[in-house]
Amino acid sequence: MSFAIDIRQWKTVAEFKAHLLAHDPAICNWVQGLVVHHTWRPTQSQWRGRASVEGLKTFYENQNPPWDSGPHLFIATGSPNPADDGIWQMTPLNMQGTHARQCNPTTWGMEVVGDYMEQPWSTATRNLAVGAVSALFAWRGLTVTEQSLKGHRDCNKTSCPGDAINLDDVRRWVSDELNGTTPPELITAQSPILAAPRITQDKATRYILNRKPTPEYNAHDLSVWIIPAYFALAKQTGVDPCIAIAQNIHETANFSSWWSQRPRRNPAGIGVTGEMRNTKPVPEEVNAWAYSTEDVRWLKGLSFPSWQVAVLAHMGRLCAYATKPAERTPEQHSIVQQALAFRPLPLHLQGVAPTLEGLNGRWAYPGTTYAQRIAKIATEMVT
């Protein structure tokens, strides 16, 4: 039994489109859509281009029963050798592939190289994957629906193409691409903390309200006081308010946690350590504790007199993590100094997080996927 394989590489979406236009789409009349997968293994760092495609062919042939074809396309970005990036073909597009059981007879299979159980696609990966799907749909004359563009998990019981991939977003991105609209930048653990605002104030407010925050905070609180404070401090610190607001949402369970409620107004677990005590702290420490009538104890953590002050403490602390003291502008230095007066940040931690990933294990402990969780919320906000 021979394996259906025709290894090809297109470095760009434009090259792939040119290839498709040189062929009659009637050769793929059996195709009614596409199924998105992730390889899980190999990861991006393990991808070796042609060698990886050939290795996967061997892997598929060794299945029981052996496969006589595989997925059609592999989308690779961030490879150790940039020459290995691009759109790779395994099974010819005009032939039925093997990738999603009952979906095989009517769909192309596209594998996005990498593990996306916790980390979403980068912007580069998204653009290449969406570009490839859009090119195929335009060539074949397909429209984007839940039936025509699926994830592997829509065909079989599996987590593929990864828990971090929202298929509704993928469908919207492909639709936007087909309509000539450029999808927004994605936010990942590798995204910088200092950046121009990726969202508007209205969009941030709507996102929070759609997540149904606690009745403690209503649309007026958000749109008049809290969100504008983040955007005002963004101008002074350079911190993207989208990142900070996403962190707030994560830390406070969308403004519903005890620490986020008045009179504490703690936006990001600042000073919250889990420590408790039965006796009232001494006067010089009382601001670092808050009394819980429910627990009938004092809990360790900061409270703030207003959301303007709370946001300053939050944005200044993020700026301190993102920048070294010598790198700061006078405005950044002033805000960081005020923020760290509430809770100091050791010098060795200042500047360790120019990207979100630097917060892992530092802002929250153990926090091994802390940045990824914030990035996921931030991406939902911008898309």
C-alpha positions as CSV (number, residue, x, y, z in Angstrom):
1,M,0.0,0.0,0.0
2,S,1.5,3.3,-1.0
3,F,1.2,6.5,1.0
4,A,-0.4,9.5,-0.7
5,I,2.3,12.2,-0.3
6,D,3.6,15.1,-2.4
7,I,5.8,17.3,-0.1
8,R,5.7,21.0,-1.1
9,Q,6.5,24.2,0.7
10,W,5.1,27.7,0.2
11,K,6.8,30.3,2.2
12,T,4.0,32.8,2.0
13,V,0.2,32.9,1.6
14,A,0.8,34.7,-1.7
15,E,2.9,31.8,-3.0
16,F,0.2,29.4,-1.9
17,K,-2.6,31.4,-3.6
18,A,-0.6,31.5,-6.8
19,H,-0.3,27.7,-6.7
20,L,-4.0,27.2,-6.2
21,L,-4.9,29.6,-9.0
22,A,-2.8,27.5,-11.4
23,H,-5.3,24.6,-10.9
24,D,-9.0,24.0,-11.5
25,P,-10.9,23.9,-8.2
26,A,-13.1,21.2,-9.8
27,I,-10.4,18.7,-8.9
28,C,-11.5,19.2,-5.3
29,N,-15.3,19.0,-5.8
30,W,-15.4,16.5,-2.9
31,V,-14.3,19.1,-0.4
32,Q,-16.9,20.8,1.6
33,G,-14.7,22.4,4.3
34,L,-11.6,22.1,6.4
35,V,-10.7,20.7,9.8
36,V,-8.1,22.6,12.0
37,H,-5.7,20.5,14.1
38,H,-2.5,21.1,16.1
39,T,0.4,18.7,15.9
40,W,1.1,18.8,19.7
41,R,4.3,17.1,18.8
42,P,6.4,18.2,17.0
43,T,6.4,21.6,18.6
44,Q,7.5,24.7,16.9
45,S,11.0,24.3,18.3
46,Q,11.1,20.7,17.0
47,W,10.0,21.5,13.5
48,R,12.6,20.7,10.8
49,G,10.5,21.3,7.6
50,R,10.8,18.4,5.1
51,A,12.4,16.1,7.6
52,S,9.5,16.6,10.0
53,V,6.9,15.9,7.2
54,E,8.8,12.7,6.3
55,G,9.0,11.7,9.9
56,L,5.3,12.2,10.4
57,K,4.6,10.1,7.3
58,T,6.6,7.2,8.9
59,F,4.6,7.7,12.1
60,Y,1.3,7.5,10.3
61,E,2.4,4.4,8.4
62,N,3.1,2.7,11.7
63,Q,-0.4,3.2,13.0
64,N,-2.5,0.1,13.5
65,P,-4.0,-0.1,10.9
66,P,-1.5,1.9,8.9
67,W,-2.6,5.1,7.3
68,D,-2.4,5.5,3.5
69,S,-2.5,9.3,3.7
70,G,-2.2,12.1,6.3
71,P,-3.3,15.7,6.8
72,H,-3.0,17.9,3.8
73,L,-1.2,21.0,5.2
74,F,1.1,21.9,8.1
75,I,1.4,25.5,9.2
76,A,4.8,26.3,10.6
77,T,6.1,29.5,12.2
78,G,8.9,30.1,14.8
79,S,11.0,27.2,13.6
80,P,14.7,27.1,14.7
81,N,15.6,27.6,11.1
82,P,13.4,30.2,9.4
83,A,13.8,28.4,6.1
84,D,11.6,25.7,7.6
85,D,8.7,28.1,8.2
86,G,5.7,28.2,5.8
87,I,2.8,26.2,4.5
88,W,3.8,22.6,4.0
89,Q,1.9,20.0,2.0
90,M,1.8,16.3,2.8
91,T,-1.2,14.8,1.2
92,P,-2.1,16.3,-2.2
93,L,-5.0,18.7,-1.9
94,N,-7.0,16.9,-4.5
95,M,-6.9,13.6,-2.6
96,Q,-8.8,12.5,0.5
97,G,-6.5,12.7,3.6
98,T,-6.5,11.0,7.0
99,H,-6.9,13.3,9.9
100,A,-10.4,13.3,11.5
101,R,-12.2,10.0,11.0
102,Q,-15.8,10.7,9.8
103,C,-14.8,14.2,8.6
104,N,-12.1,12.8,6.2
105,P,-14.4,12.2,3.2
106,T,-15.4,15.9,2.8
107,T,-12.7,18.0,4.4
108,W,-9.1,19.1,4.1
109,G,-7.0,18.6,7.2
110,M,-4.7,21.4,8.3
111,E,-2.2,20.9,11.2
112,V,-0.9,24.0,13.0
113,V,2.6,23.0,14.2
114,G,2.8,23.4,18.0
115,D,1.1,22.7,21.3
116,Y,-1.9,25.0,21.9
117,M,-3.4,23.5,25.0
118,E,-2.5,26.5,27.0
119,Q,-0.8,28.9,24.6
120,P,-2.8,30.4,21.8
121,W,-1.5,31.0,18.3
122,S,0.9,33.9,17.9
123,T,0.0,36.7,15.5
124,A,2.4,35.2,12.9
125,T,0.9,31.7,13.3
126,R,-2.6,33.1,13.1
127,N,-1.9,35.1,10.0
128,L,-0.3,32.2,8.1
129,A,-3.0,29.7,9.2
130,V,-5.9,32.0,8.5
131,G,-4.3,33.1,5.2
132,A,-4.0,29.4,4.1
133,V,-7.6,28.6,5.0
134,S,-8.9,31.8,3.3
135,A,-7.0,31.0,0.1
136,L,-8.5,27.5,0.0
137,F,-12.0,28.7,0.7
138,A,-11.8,31.4,-1.9
139,W,-10.4,29.0,-4.5
140,R,-13.0,26.3,-3.8
141,G,-15.8,28.9,-3.4
142,L,-16.7,27.9,0.2
143,T,-18.3,30.1,2.8
144,V,-17.4,30.1,6.4
145,T,-19.9,28.3,8.7
146,E,-19.7,26.0,11.7
147,Q,-20.1,23.1,9.3
148,S,-17.4,24.1,6.8
149,L,-14.7,25.2,9.2
150,K,-14.3,22.9,12.2
151,G,-11.8,21.9,14.8
152,H,-10.8,18.2,15.2
153,R,-12.8,18.2,18.4
154,D,-15.9,18.8,16.3
155,C,-15.3,15.5,14.5
156,N,-14.0,13.3,17.3
157,K,-13.7,13.3,21.1
158,T,-10.4,15.1,21.5
159,S,-9.0,18.5,22.7
160,C,-7.4,19.2,19.3
161,P,-6.7,21.9,18.0
162,G,-5.9,22.8,21.6
163,D,-7.9,24.3,24.5
164,A,-6.4,27.7,23.9
165,I,-7.9,27.9,20.4
166,N,-11.4,29.5,20.1
167,L,-12.9,28.2,16.9
168,D,-15.5,31.0,16.7
169,D,-12.5,33.4,16.6
170,V,-10.9,31.3,13.8
171,R,-14.1,31.4,11.8
172,R,-14.4,35.2,12.3
173,W,-10.8,35.8,11.3
174,V,-11.2,33.7,8.1
175,S,-14.4,35.6,7.3
176,D,-12.6,38.9,7.9
177,E,-9.8,37.8,5.6
178,L,-12.2,36.8,2.9
179,N,-13.8,40.2,3.2
180,G,-10.5,42.1,3.0
181,T,-10.3,43.0,6.7
182,T,-7.1,42.5,8.6
183,P,-7.6,40.6,11.9
184,P,-6.3,42.3,15.0
185,E,-3.0,41.5,16.6
186,L,-3.1,38.6,19.0
187,I,-1.7,38.8,22.5
188,T,0.5,36.0,23.8
189,A,2.9,35.4,26.7
190,Q,5.6,36.9,24.4
191,S,3.7,40.1,23.9
192,P,5.3,43.3,25.4
193,I,3.8,44.9,28.4
194,L,4.7,48.3,27.2
195,A,2.7,49.0,24.1
196,A,0.2,51.3,22.6
197,P,-3.4,50.5,23.7
198,R,-4.7,47.6,21.8
199,I,-8.4,48.3,22.7
200,T,-10.6,51.3,23.3
201,Q,-12.2,52.2,26.6
202,D,-15.7,51.3,25.3
203,K,-14.5,47.9,24.1
204,A,-12.9,47.1,27.5
205,T,-16.1,48.2,29.3
206,R,-18.3,46.1,27.1
207,Y,-16.1,43.0,27.5
208,I,-16.3,43.2,31.3
209,L,-20.0,43.8,31.3
210,N,-20.6,40.9,29.0
211,R,-18.7,38.6,31.5
212,K,-21.3,39.7,34.1
213,P,-19.3,41.3,36.9
214,T,-20.5,41.6,40.4
215,P,-23.3,44.1,41.0
216,E,-20.8,46.0,43.1
217,Y,-19.6,47.6,39.9
218,N,-21.9,48.8,37.2
219,A,-21.5,50.3,33.7
220,H,-21.1,53.8,35.3
221,D,-18.3,52.7,37.6
222,L,-16.5,51.1,34.8
223,S,-16.9,53.7,32.1
224,V,-16.5,56.8,34.2
225,W,-14.0,55.8,36.8
226,I,-12.1,52.5,36.5
227,I,-11.4,52.1,32.8
228,P,-10.5,55.8,32.2
229,A,-8.0,55.5,35.0
230,Y,-6.2,52.7,33.2
231,F,-6.1,54.7,30.0
232,A,-4.9,57.8,31.8
233,L,-2.1,55.9,33.5
234,A,-1.2,54.2,30.2
235,K,-0.1,57.6,28.8
236,Q,2.2,58.1,31.7
237,T,3.6,54.6,32.1
238,G,3.5,53.2,28.5
239,V,1.8,50.1,29.9
240,D,-0.9,48.7,27.5
241,P,-4.2,49.1,29.4
242,C,-5.4,46.0,27.7
243,I,-2.7,43.9,29.5
244,A,-3.5,45.6,32.8
245,I,-7.2,45.3,32.6
246,A,-6.9,41.6,31.5
247,Q,-4.7,41.0,34.6
248,N,-7.3,42.7,36.7
249,I,-10.1,40.5,35.3
250,H,-8.0,37.4,35.9
251,E,-7.0,38.4,39.5
252,T,-10.4,39.6,40.6
253,A,-12.6,37.0,38.7
254,N,-14.0,40.0,36.7
255,F,-14.4,42.3,39.7
256,S,-16.2,39.7,41.8
257,S,-13.5,38.8,44.3
258,W,-13.6,39.9,47.9
259,W,-10.4,41.8,47.5
260,S,-11.7,43.8,44.5
261,Q,-14.8,45.0,46.4
262,R,-15.2,48.3,48.2
263,P,-13.5,49.4,50.5
264,R,-10.5,47.3,49.4
265,R,-10.5,47.9,45.6
266,N,-7.4,45.7,45.1
267,P,-7.1,45.3,41.3
268,A,-4.4,42.6,41.0
269,G,-3.8,40.8,44.3
270,I,-1.3,43.4,45.4
271,G,0.1,42.3,48.7
272,V,-2.3,39.4,49.0
273,T,-0.3,36.5,50.4
274,G,-2.9,34.3,52.0
275,E,-1.7,35.1,55.5
276,M,-4.4,35.5,58.2
277,R,-4.3,36.7,61.8
278,N,-6.8,37.0,64.6
279,T,-5.5,40.1,66.2
280,K,-5.5,43.6,64.8
281,P,-2.2,44.6,63.2
282,V,-0.1,47.3,64.8
283,P,-0.9,50.8,63.4
284,E,2.0,51.0,61.1
285,E,1.0,47.7,59.4
286,V,-2.8,48.1,59.4
287,N,-2.9,49.3,55.8
288,A,-1.4,46.0,54.7
289,W,-4.3,44.0,56.2
290,A,-8.1,44.0,55.7
291,Y,-10.6,42.6,58.2
292,S,-13.1,40.0,56.9
293,T,-16.3,39.8,58.8
294,E,-17.0,36.5,57.2
295,D,-13.7,34.9,58.3
296,V,-13.7,36.9,61.5
297,R,-10.0,37.5,60.8
298,W,-7.5,39.9,59.4
299,L,-6.3,39.0,55.9
300,K,-3.0,40.1,54.4
301,G,-3.3,42.4,51.4
302,L,-3.5,46.1,50.4
303,S,-6.6,48.2,50.2
304,F,-6.9,51.5,48.3
305,P,-9.0,54.6,49.0
306,S,-10.1,55.0,45.4
307,W,-9.9,53.3,42.0
308,Q,-7.6,56.1,40.7
309,V,-5.1,55.2,43.4
310,A,-5.6,51.5,43.0
311,V,-5.0,51.7,39.2
312,L,-1.9,53.9,39.8
313,A,-0.5,51.2,42.1
314,H,-1.3,48.5,39.5
315,M,0.0,50.3,36.4
316,G,3.1,51.5,38.2
317,R,3.9,48.0,39.5
318,L,3.5,46.6,36.0
319,C,5.8,49.3,34.7
320,A,8.4,48.4,37.4
321,Y,8.3,44.8,36.3
322,A,8.6,45.8,32.6
323,T,11.5,48.3,32.9
324,K,14.8,48.7,34.6
325,P,15.2,51.9,36.7
326,A,17.8,53.4,34.3
327,E,15.4,52.9,31.3
328,R,12.5,54.8,32.7
329,T,11.3,58.2,31.6
330,P,10.8,60.9,34.3
331,E,7.0,60.2,34.1
332,Q,7.5,56.4,34.5
333,H,9.9,57.0,37.3
334,S,7.4,59.1,39.2
335,I,4.5,56.6,38.8
336,V,6.7,53.6,39.7
337,Q,8.0,55.4,42.8
338,Q,4.4,56.2,43.9
339,A,3.3,52.6,43.2
340,L,6.1,50.9,45.0
341,A,5.5,53.1,48.1
342,F,2.4,50.9,48.6
343,R,4.4,47.7,48.3
344,P,8.1,47.6,47.4
345,L,9.5,45.5,44.5
346,P,13.0,44.1,45.0
347,L,15.5,45.6,42.6
348,H,16.4,42.2,41.1
349,L,12.7,41.9,39.9
350,Q,12.6,45.3,38.3
351,G,12.8,45.0,34.5
352,V,12.5,41.2,34.4
353,A,9.2,41.2,32.5
354,P,9.4,43.3,29.3
355,T,6.9,40.7,28.0
356,L,4.1,39.0,29.9
357,E,6.0,35.8,30.2
358,G,8.4,37.5,32.7
359,L,5.5,37.6,35.2
360,N,5.3,33.8,35.4
361,G,6.3,32.7,38.9
362,R,6.9,36.3,40.0
363,W,3.7,38.2,40.2
364,A,1.9,35.0,41.2
365,Y,3.3,31.8,42.7
366,P,3.8,29.2,41.3
367,G,2.2,31.0,38.4
368,T,3.7,28.8,35.7
369,T,0.9,29.7,33.2
370,Y,0.1,33.1,34.7
371,A,1.1,35.0,31.6
372,Q,-0.8,32.7,29.3
373,R,-4.0,33.1,31.2
374,I,-3.7,36.9,31.0
375,A,-2.9,36.7,27.3
376,K,-5.9,34.6,26.7
377,I,-8.2,37.2,28.3
378,A,-6.5,40.1,26.5
379,T,-6.8,38.4,23.2
380,E,-10.5,37.8,23.8
381,M,-10.8,41.5,24.5
382,V,-9.2,42.7,21.3
383,T,-10.9,40.2,19.1
